[in-house]
């Protein structure tokens, strides 16, 4: 059915004035020179208007085909309702696209070769992609030659693969070649390769008689050397589709050999050209920006590729060195905020475009802030506390990219320099820091609706140079310095109970480090360990309640800032080389 209230999608390429005049003439039946007839329903039109939006009508009205002037043109393969929408679009360039009519509109527009409608329908479907419908839209886009929509649907399938296999009724109906194509891609976003094997089993189980024969070709697309050895031996090798197949046995043996090489030589050894051990591309990349190295600030930027466990140096040489700054990712840009450049505490803010690899200065804060705390909530950046060169600050401000303006918000209850902040469930939390005399044990929460700060329960330790992150449904306060020593200890705050609980300690003590959550793991990077700056990094997994070391960064540094950048179209430029 039609929805009169559906928003009209406009094609901006045509002057609305001429549209209105011609449409008024059509509705009054003036100067019409043709009649379109669909299932006995007639529409009076001006040929010139329909010709302008479609080659189908140009051919239909071409006088070469009609020896005598013809007025009534019958059109089949569509409905009066669809024709009415096409004609209205031809005159007004507006179209009420809805979930109910989009499929018929696209089929009609393809048949009548109305490129403008095809484009509007594709944009509508792109905006509605979901795990339930993305496979149907992917095949639909292929049938109706919409390459942009097909690409968007494929990207969506790859990024949400685990959800898609769980909820899409079209998944078991995929052809073997389409399934191979999807699971063979580096862009397939799976945290564990187990999920790929389980998807294959699910697909074969839909029609085992005819599909078992494909197991070798499909199993070869799984990065088997990236599977845990026990899973490979206990779940894959013994599976009924696999266990009696000689070619599968050979694949598993090769994978076990490669796993043992990886364990002996570490990830740097890995031959990424080997299809069994080539890591998938990460969905999100951790950027470690700037910091204090040796005797001075540095301009170094490294990215961490969690799927390959490797750091990549992506430093931009034209950028100046910076330490004790904040970094935040928002709507396609990395914002680097405040900090210390070796001479001054800064109020300036610059942003990096990871696609174009360009830097741009944006609006400055009201205060100079090094030892700053930053976080993002609802597409707004919050910057709090810090040191302005004279005093520790309790002031805070927020930045909206649309206006490029910073606005002061209520001050915090306590001065906080060298604290850290995070966002959880629509609130901003800030923990610890230095108040001018001592390291703080307190923490506060900011409510954006009331513009008010409130103390929450104090932490178990004083923490300056702390790392704070939202992880799971808690706020983690990690490491830092209590005024005497650098800490390994970690605690997590539960907002509902207003309590802190102890979490297992890090493997190494650290303060003034980078922190970020990637693939549901909490990473801590670099910092000062009490004796020296470090390039050491580790992560905590809340599912196993354990810390694990990862590959060291390329350089020793503290006072760096990390942020996580998801879904980069050019992610290859920020990760370990696969070729």
C-alpha positions as CSV (number, residue, x, y, z in Angstrom):
1,X,0.0,0.0,0.0
2,X,1.0,3.6,-0.2
3,X,1.9,5.7,2.8
4,X,0.9,9.4,2.1
5,X,3.0,10.3,5.2
6,X,6.1,8.6,3.8
7,X,9.0,11.1,3.4
8,X,9.4,12.0,-0.3
9,X,12.9,11.3,-1.6
10,X,13.9,14.2,-3.9
11,X,16.1,14.2,-6.9
12,X,18.0,17.6,-6.6
13,X,19.0,17.9,-10.2
14,X,15.9,19.7,-11.5
15,X,14.4,23.1,-10.9
16,X,11.3,22.8,-8.8
17,X,9.6,25.7,-10.6
18,X,9.4,24.0,-14.0
19,X,8.3,20.8,-12.3
20,X,5.4,22.5,-10.6
21,X,4.2,24.2,-13.8
22,X,4.3,21.1,-16.0
23,X,2.6,19.0,-13.2
24,X,-0.2,21.6,-13.0
25,X,-0.7,21.4,-16.8
26,X,-0.9,17.6,-16.5
27,X,-3.4,17.6,-13.7
28,X,-5.5,20.1,-15.7
29,X,-5.2,18.0,-18.8
30,X,-3.7,20.9,-20.8
31,X,-1.4,20.4,-23.8
32,X,-1.1,16.7,-23.1
33,X,0.0,14.8,-26.3
34,X,-0.1,11.2,-25.2
35,X,-2.0,8.8,-23.0
36,X,-0.4,5.9,-21.1
37,X,-2.8,3.0,-20.6
38,X,-2.0,0.3,-17.9
39,X,-4.7,-2.4,-17.3
40,X,-7.3,0.0,-18.6
41,X,-6.3,2.9,-16.4
42,X,-5.3,5.9,-18.4
43,X,-2.8,8.7,-17.7
44,X,-2.6,11.9,-19.8
45,X,1.0,13.0,-20.1
46,X,3.4,15.3,-22.0
47,X,5.8,13.1,-24.0
48,X,8.7,15.5,-23.5
49,X,8.5,15.2,-19.7
50,X,8.6,11.3,-19.8
51,X,11.4,11.3,-22.4
52,X,13.5,13.4,-20.1
53,X,13.6,10.8,-17.4
54,X,13.8,7.5,-19.4
55,X,15.1,6.1,-22.7
56,X,12.2,3.6,-22.6
57,X,9.7,6.4,-23.2
58,X,12.0,8.0,-25.9
59,X,11.9,4.8,-27.8
60,X,8.1,4.3,-27.2
61,X,7.2,7.8,-28.4
62,X,9.7,7.8,-31.3
63,X,7.8,8.7,-34.5
64,X,9.9,6.3,-36.5
65,X,7.8,3.5,-35.1
66,X,4.5,5.3,-35.6
67,X,3.6,6.1,-39.2
68,X,0.5,8.1,-38.0
69,X,0.6,10.1,-34.8
70,X,-0.4,7.7,-32.1
71,X,-1.9,9.0,-28.8
72,X,-2.6,6.0,-26.6
73,X,0.3,3.8,-25.5
74,X,-0.4,0.5,-23.7
75,X,2.2,-0.6,-21.2
76,X,2.4,-4.1,-19.8
77,X,4.4,-5.8,-17.0
78,X,3.5,-3.1,-14.4
79,X,0.5,-1.9,-12.4
80,X,-1.5,1.4,-12.5
81,X,-0.2,2.2,-9.0
82,X,3.4,1.9,-10.0
83,X,2.9,3.8,-13.3
84,X,1.2,6.7,-11.3
85,X,4.4,6.9,-9.1
86,X,6.7,6.8,-12.1
87,X,4.7,9.6,-13.8
88,X,4.6,11.7,-10.7
89,X,8.3,11.3,-10.3
90,X,8.9,12.3,-14.0
91,X,7.0,15.6,-13.3
92,X,8.0,16.4,-9.6
93,X,11.2,14.4,-9.1
94,X,9.8,13.4,-5.8
95,X,9.0,9.9,-4.8
96,X,7.5,8.3,-1.6
97,X,9.7,5.2,-1.3
98,X,8.6,2.8,1.5
99,X,9.5,-0.6,2.7
100,X,6.3,-1.8,1.1
101,X,6.8,-0.4,-2.4
102,X,10.5,-0.3,-2.9
103,X,10.8,-3.7,-4.5
104,X,8.0,-3.2,-7.0
105,X,9.4,0.3,-7.7
106,X,12.8,-1.0,-8.5
107,X,11.5,-3.7,-10.8
108,X,9.3,-1.2,-12.6
109,X,12.1,1.4,-12.8
110,X,14.4,-1.2,-14.2
111,X,11.8,-2.2,-16.8
112,X,11.1,1.4,-17.8
113,X,14.8,2.4,-17.5
114,X,14.2,5.3,-15.1
115,X,17.7,5.7,-13.7
116,X,16.6,8.4,-11.1
117,X,14.1,6.0,-9.5
118,X,16.6,3.2,-9.4
119,X,19.1,5.4,-7.6
120,X,16.5,6.5,-5.0
121,X,15.4,2.9,-4.4
122,X,19.0,1.8,-4.0
123,X,19.7,4.6,-1.5
124,X,16.6,3.6,0.5
125,X,17.6,-0.1,0.6
126,X,21.1,0.8,1.6
127,X,19.7,2.7,4.6
128,X,17.6,-0.3,5.6
129,X,20.2,-3.1,5.4
130,X,19.9,-5.5,8.4
131,X,21.2,-9.0,9.3
132,X,17.8,-10.3,8.3
133,X,17.5,-8.8,4.8
134,X,21.1,-8.2,3.6
135,X,21.5,-11.5,1.7
136,X,18.1,-11.0,-0.1
137,X,19.1,-7.4,-1.0
138,X,22.5,-8.6,-2.2
139,X,21.0,-11.1,-4.7
140,X,18.2,-8.7,-5.6
141,X,20.8,-6.0,-6.4
142,X,22.6,-8.4,-8.7
143,X,19.4,-9.3,-10.6
144,X,18.5,-5.6,-11.2
145,X,22.1,-4.4,-11.9
146,X,22.6,-2.1,-9.0
147,X,26.4,-2.4,-8.4
148,X,26.5,0.3,-5.6
149,X,23.7,-1.5,-3.7
150,X,25.3,-4.9,-4.2
151,X,28.6,-3.6,-2.9
152,X,27.0,-2.0,0.2
153,X,25.0,-5.3,0.9
154,X,28.2,-7.4,0.5
155,X,30.1,-5.1,2.9
156,X,27.2,-5.4,5.4
157,X,27.2,-9.2,5.1
158,X,31.0,-9.4,5.7
159,X,30.9,-7.0,8.7
160,X,27.9,-8.7,10.4
161,X,28.6,-12.3,9.2
162,X,28.0,-14.0,12.6
163,X,24.6,-12.3,13.1
164,X,23.6,-13.0,9.5
165,X,24.2,-16.7,9.8
166,X,22.1,-16.7,13.0
167,X,19.0,-14.8,11.7
168,X,18.9,-14.8,7.9
169,X,16.5,-17.2,6.3
170,X,18.4,-16.7,3.0
171,X,21.7,-18.0,4.4
172,X,20.9,-21.7,4.0
173,X,19.7,-21.0,0.4
174,X,23.1,-19.5,-0.7
175,X,24.7,-21.2,-3.7
176,X,28.0,-22.9,-2.9
177,X,29.9,-20.4,-5.1
178,X,28.4,-17.4,-3.2
179,X,29.2,-19.0,0.2
180,X,32.8,-19.7,-0.9
181,X,33.1,-16.2,-2.2
182,X,31.9,-14.7,1.2
183,X,34.0,-16.9,3.5
184,X,37.0,-16.6,1.3
185,X,37.3,-12.8,1.8
186,X,39.9,-11.2,4.0
187,X,37.2,-8.6,4.9
188,X,35.0,-11.3,6.6
189,X,34.6,-10.0,10.2
190,X,34.8,-12.9,12.6
191,X,36.5,-12.8,16.0
192,X,37.2,-16.6,15.9
193,X,37.5,-18.7,12.8
194,X,35.4,-21.3,14.6
195,X,32.4,-19.3,13.5
196,X,33.3,-19.8,9.8
197,X,33.4,-23.6,10.3
198,X,30.1,-23.6,12.2
199,X,28.5,-21.6,9.3
200,X,29.7,-24.2,6.8
201,X,28.2,-27.0,8.9
202,X,24.9,-25.1,9.2
203,X,24.8,-24.6,5.4
204,X,25.6,-28.3,4.6
205,X,23.1,-29.5,7.2
206,X,20.3,-27.8,5.3
207,X,20.7,-30.4,2.5
208,X,23.4,-32.9,3.5
209,X,22.7,-35.3,0.7
210,X,23.7,-32.9,-2.0
211,X,26.1,-30.6,-0.1
212,X,28.5,-32.9,1.8
213,X,30.5,-33.1,-1.4
214,X,31.5,-29.4,-1.0
215,X,33.2,-29.8,2.4
216,X,36.8,-29.7,1.0
217,X,36.3,-26.6,-1.1
218,X,34.6,-24.8,1.8
219,X,37.0,-26.0,4.6
220,X,39.9,-24.7,2.5
221,X,38.4,-21.2,2.9
222,X,38.6,-21.4,6.7
223,X,41.9,-19.9,8.1
224,X,42.5,-23.2,9.9
225,X,45.9,-22.2,11.4
226,X,44.1,-19.4,13.2
227,X,41.8,-21.8,15.0
228,X,42.8,-23.0,18.5
229,X,44.5,-26.4,18.1
230,X,42.1,-28.1,20.5
231,X,39.1,-26.9,18.5
232,X,40.8,-28.1,15.3
233,X,41.4,-31.6,16.8
234,X,38.2,-32.0,18.9
235,X,35.6,-30.2,16.8
236,X,36.7,-30.0,13.2
237,X,38.8,-33.2,12.7
238,X,36.2,-35.4,14.3
239,X,33.1,-33.9,12.6
240,X,31.1,-36.4,10.6
241,X,31.4,-34.3,7.4
242,X,35.2,-34.1,7.8
243,X,36.5,-37.3,9.5
244,X,36.5,-39.7,6.6
245,X,37.6,-37.3,4.0
246,X,41.3,-37.7,3.0
247,X,41.6,-34.2,1.5
248,X,40.2,-32.7,4.7
249,X,42.7,-34.7,6.7
250,X,45.5,-33.3,4.6
251,X,44.2,-29.7,5.2
252,X,44.1,-30.3,9.0
253,X,47.6,-31.7,9.0
254,X,49.0,-28.6,7.1
255,X,47.1,-26.4,9.6
256,X,48.6,-28.2,12.6
257,X,52.1,-27.8,11.1
258,X,51.5,-24.0,10.5
259,X,50.1,-23.6,14.1
260,X,53.3,-25.2,15.5
261,X,55.4,-22.8,13.4
262,X,53.4,-19.9,14.7
263,X,53.8,-21.0,18.3
264,X,57.6,-21.5,17.8
265,X,58.4,-18.3,15.9
266,X,55.6,-15.9,16.9
267,X,53.3,-13.9,14.6
268,X,56.1,-12.1,12.9
269,X,57.1,-15.4,11.3
270,X,53.7,-15.9,9.8
271,X,53.6,-16.3,6.0
272,X,50.4,-14.4,5.2
273,X,50.4,-15.8,1.6
274,X,49.5,-19.2,3.1
275,X,45.7,-19.3,2.9
276,X,45.5,-21.4,6.1
277,X,47.2,-18.8,8.3
278,X,46.5,-15.5,6.5
279,X,44.7,-13.4,9.1
280,X,41.4,-11.7,8.3
281,X,41.4,-7.9,8.2
282,X,40.4,-6.4,11.5
283,X,37.0,-4.6,11.7
284,X,38.4,-1.9,14.0
285,X,42.0,-0.6,14.4
286,X,43.6,0.8,17.5
287,X,45.5,4.1,16.9
288,X,48.3,5.0,19.4
289,X,49.0,8.7,18.9
290,X,52.0,10.8,20.0
291,X,53.3,10.7,23.6
292,X,56.5,11.3,25.5
293,X,59.5,9.4,24.2
294,X,63.2,9.6,25.3
295,X,63.5,13.3,26.4
296,X,60.6,15.0,24.5
297,X,57.2,14.7,22.9
298,X,56.9,12.6,19.7
299,X,54.7,12.7,16.6
300,X,54.7,8.9,16.2
301,X,51.5,7.2,15.3
302,X,51.2,3.4,15.3
303,X,48.2,1.2,14.6
304,X,47.6,-2.2,16.1
305,X,46.2,-5.0,13.9
306,X,44.6,-7.3,16.4
307,X,44.0,-10.1,13.9
308,X,47.7,-10.3,13.0
309,X,49.1,-9.2,16.4
310,X,51.3,-6.6,14.7
311,X,51.9,-2.8,15.0
312,X,52.3,-0.7,11.9
313,X,54.0,2.7,11.8
314,X,51.7,5.3,10.1
315,X,53.4,8.4,11.4
316,X,52.7,11.6,9.4
317,X,56.0,13.5,9.2
318,X,54.4,16.9,8.7
319,X,52.7,16.8,12.1
320,X,54.3,18.3,15.2
321,X,55.2,16.2,18.3
322,X,52.6,16.1,21.1
323,X,52.2,14.5,24.6
324,X,49.6,14.5,27.4
325,X,46.8,15.2,24.8
326,X,43.5,13.5,24.3
327,X,42.3,11.5,21.2
328,X,38.8,10.7,20.2
329,X,37.2,9.2,17.1
330,X,34.0,10.8,15.8
331,X,32.2,10.4,12.5
332,X,35.1,9.5,10.3
333,X,37.8,11.7,12.0
334,X,40.3,11.3,14.7
335,X,40.4,14.4,16.9
336,X,43.6,15.2,18.8
337,X,42.9,17.6,21.6
338,X,45.0,19.9,23.7
339,X,48.3,18.5,25.1
340,X,51.9,19.7,25.4
341,X,54.1,20.3,22.4
342,X,57.4,20.6,24.3
343,X,57.0,24.3,25.0
344,X,53.3,25.1,25.7
345,X,50.1,23.7,27.0
346,X,47.7,23.8,24.1
347,X,44.0,24.7,23.6
348,X,44.2,23.8,19.9
349,X,42.5,20.8,18.3
350,X,43.3,19.1,15.1
351,X,41.6,16.3,13.3
352,X,43.0,13.5,11.1
353,X,41.1,12.1,8.1
354,X,42.2,8.5,7.8
355,X,40.9,8.1,4.3
356,X,42.6,11.2,2.8
357,X,45.5,11.1,5.3
358,X,45.1,14.9,5.9
359,X,45.2,17.0,9.0
360,X,43.1,20.1,9.6
361,X,43.0,22.5,12.5
362,X,39.5,22.9,14.0
363,X,37.9,25.2,16.7
364,X,40.1,25.7,19.8
365,X,39.0,25.0,23.4
366,X,38.3,27.8,25.8
367,X,41.2,26.7,28.0
368,X,44.7,25.4,27.5
369,X,44.7,21.7,28.6
370,X,47.5,19.3,28.8
371,X,47.0,16.1,31.0
372,X,43.4,16.3,29.5
373,X,40.6,13.8,29.7
374,X,38.3,13.3,26.7
375,X,35.4,11.1,25.7
376,X,32.6,11.0,23.1
377,X,28.9,10.8,23.9
378,X,26.0,11.1,21.3
379,X,28.3,12.6,18.6
380,X,29.7,15.3,21.0
381,X,33.3,15.4,22.3
382,X,33.7,16.2,26.0
383,X,37.0,17.6,27.3
384,X,37.6,17.8,31.0
385,X,40.2,19.1,33.5
386,X,43.9,19.1,32.7
387,X,46.6,21.6,33.5
388,X,46.8,25.0,31.8
389,X,50.4,25.8,32.6
390,X,49.5,27.4,36.0
391,X,46.9,25.3,37.7
392,X,44.9,22.0,37.6
393,X,41.5,22.6,36.2
394,X,38.0,21.6,37.3
395,X,36.4,23.1,34.1
396,X,34.9,21.1,31.3
397,X,33.7,21.8,27.7
398,X,32.0,20.1,24.8
399,X,32.5,20.2,21.1
400,X,30.0,19.8,18.3
401,X,31.6,19.2,14.8
402,X,28.5,20.6,13.0
403,X,29.1,24.1,14.5
404,X,32.9,23.7,15.1
405,X,32.3,25.3,18.5
406,X,33.3,24.5,22.0
407,X,30.8,25.3,24.8
408,X,31.6,25.3,28.5
409,X,29.6,22.9,30.7
410,X,29.2,22.8,34.5
411,X,32.6,22.4,36.3
412,X,33.5,19.2,38.1
413,X,33.5,19.0,41.9
414,X,37.2,18.4,41.9
415,X,40.2,19.7,40.0
416,X,41.5,16.8,37.8
417,X,44.7,16.9,35.8
418,X,46.1,13.5,34.6
419,X,42.7,11.8,35.1
420,X,40.9,9.7,32.4
421,X,37.3,9.5,31.2
422,X,34.9,7.2,29.4
423,X,31.2,7.0,28.3
424,X,28.8,4.4,29.5
425,X,25.0,4.3,29.1
426,X,24.6,7.9,28.1
427,X,26.7,9.3,30.9
428,X,30.3,10.6,31.1
429,X,32.6,9.2,33.9
430,X,35.9,10.7,35.0
431,X,38.2,9.0,37.5
432,X,41.2,9.9,39.6
433,X,43.8,12.4,38.5
434,X,45.9,15.0,40.4
435,X,44.1,17.8,42.2
436,X,47.2,20.1,42.7
437,X,48.2,18.4,46.0
438,X,47.6,14.7,45.7
439,X,46.5,11.8,43.5
440,X,42.7,11.5,43.7
441,X,40.7,8.5,44.8
442,X,37.4,10.0,43.7
443,X,35.3,9.7,40.5
444,X,32.4,11.7,39.1
445,X,29.6,11.2,36.6
446,X,28.1,13.8,34.3
447,X,24.5,13.9,33.3
448,X,24.1,15.7,30.0
449,X,20.3,16.3,30.5
450,X,20.7,18.1,33.8
451,X,24.2,19.5,33.0
452,X,25.3,18.3,36.5
453,X,28.3,16.4,38.0
454,X,27.8,14.0,40.9
455,X,30.4,12.0,42.9
456,X,30.1,8.2,42.5
457,X,31.6,5.7,45.0
458,X,35.4,6.3,45.5
459,X,37.8,3.9,43.9
460,X,39.9,1.4,46.0
461,X,43.1,3.2,45.2
462,X,44.3,6.8,44.4
463,X,45.0,6.9,40.7
464,X,46.8,9.6,38.7
465,X,47.9,8.8,35.2
466,X,45.0,6.2,35.2
467,X,43.4,4.6,32.2
468,X,39.6,4.6,32.1
469,X,37.4,2.7,29.6
470,X,33.9,1.4,29.3
471,X,34.0,-2.3,28.9
472,X,31.1,-4.7,29.1
473,X,28.6,-2.7,31.2
474,X,31.2,-1.4,33.6
475,X,33.7,1.5,33.9
476,X,37.2,0.1,34.3
477,X,39.9,2.1,36.1
478,X,43.3,0.7,35.2
479,X,46.8,1.2,36.7
480,X,48.1,4.7,37.3
481,X,50.2,6.0,40.2
482,X,49.0,6.3,43.8
483,X,51.6,8.9,44.7
484,X,54.2,6.3,45.7
485,X,54.3,3.6,43.1
486,X,53.0,2.7,39.6
487,X,50.0,0.3,39.9
488,X,49.2,-3.0,38.2
489,X,45.8,-3.1,40.0
490,X,42.5,-2.8,38.1
491,X,38.9,-2.1,39.3
492,X,35.6,-2.0,37.6
493,X,32.5,0.2,38.5
494,X,29.0,-1.0,38.3
495,X,26.6,2.0,37.9
496,X,23.5,0.2,39.0
497,X,25.0,-0.9,42.3
498,X,27.3,2.2,42.6
499,X,30.2,-0.2,43.7
500,X,33.7,-1.0,42.5
501,X,35.0,-4.6,42.3
502,X,38.6,-5.8,41.9
503,X,39.6,-7.2,38.5
504,X,42.8,-9.3,38.0
505,X,45.9,-7.1,37.9
506,X,47.8,-6.3,34.7
507,X,51.0,-8.2,33.9
508,X,53.1,-4.9,34.2
509,X,52.6,-1.8,36.3
510,X,52.0,1.4,34.2
511,X,50.7,5.0,34.3
512,X,50.1,7.5,31.5
513,X,49.4,4.8,28.9
514,X,46.9,4.4,26.0
515,X,43.7,2.4,26.5
516,X,41.0,1.2,24.1
517,X,38.5,-1.7,23.6
518,X,38.8,-3.7,20.3
519,X,36.8,-6.8,19.5
520,X,35.6,-7.0,23.1
521,X,39.1,-7.0,24.5
522,X,40.5,-4.2,26.7
523,X,44.0,-3.1,25.4
524,X,46.6,-1.1,27.4
525,X,49.5,0.3,25.5
526,X,52.9,1.7,26.6
527,X,53.2,4.1,29.5
528,X,55.7,4.6,32.4
529,X,56.4,1.5,34.6
530,X,58.1,3.3,37.5
531,X,61.6,3.1,36.0
532,X,61.3,3.7,32.3
533,X,58.9,4.4,29.4
534,X,57.7,1.1,27.9
535,X,56.7,-0.2,24.5
536,X,55.0,-3.2,26.1
537,X,51.2,-3.7,25.6
538,X,48.7,-6.3,26.9
539,X,45.0,-7.0,26.8
540,X,42.3,-8.2,29.3
541,X,39.6,-10.5,28.2
542,X,36.5,-10.3,30.5
543,X,35.2,-13.6,29.2
544,X,38.3,-15.5,30.5
545,X,39.2,-13.0,33.2
546,X,42.8,-13.0,32.1
547,X,45.5,-10.6,30.9
548,X,47.7,-11.5,27.9
549,X,50.8,-9.9,26.4
550,X,50.7,-8.7,22.8
551,X,53.4,-7.7,20.4
552,X,55.4,-4.6,21.6
553,X,55.0,-1.3,20.0
554,X,57.7,0.0,17.7
555,X,58.8,2.7,20.3
556,X,58.9,3.3,24.0
557,X,56.5,6.0,25.0
558,X,54.2,7.3,27.7
559,X,51.6,10.1,27.7
560,X,50.2,8.8,24.5
561,X,46.5,8.6,23.6
562,X,44.7,5.8,21.9
563,X,41.4,5.7,20.0
564,X,39.6,2.9,18.1
565,X,38.6,3.4,14.5
566,X,35.9,1.0,13.1
567,X,35.0,0.0,9.6
568,X,37.7,1.8,7.6
569,X,37.2,1.3,3.9
570,X,41.0,1.6,3.4
571,X,41.8,-0.6,6.5
572,X,44.6,-2.3,4.4
573,X,46.6,0.9,4.7
574,X,46.7,0.6,8.5
575,X,47.3,-3.1,9.1
576,X,50.0,-5.6,8.6
577,X,50.5,-6.4,4.9
578,X,48.7,-9.5,3.8
579,X,50.5,-9.9,0.4
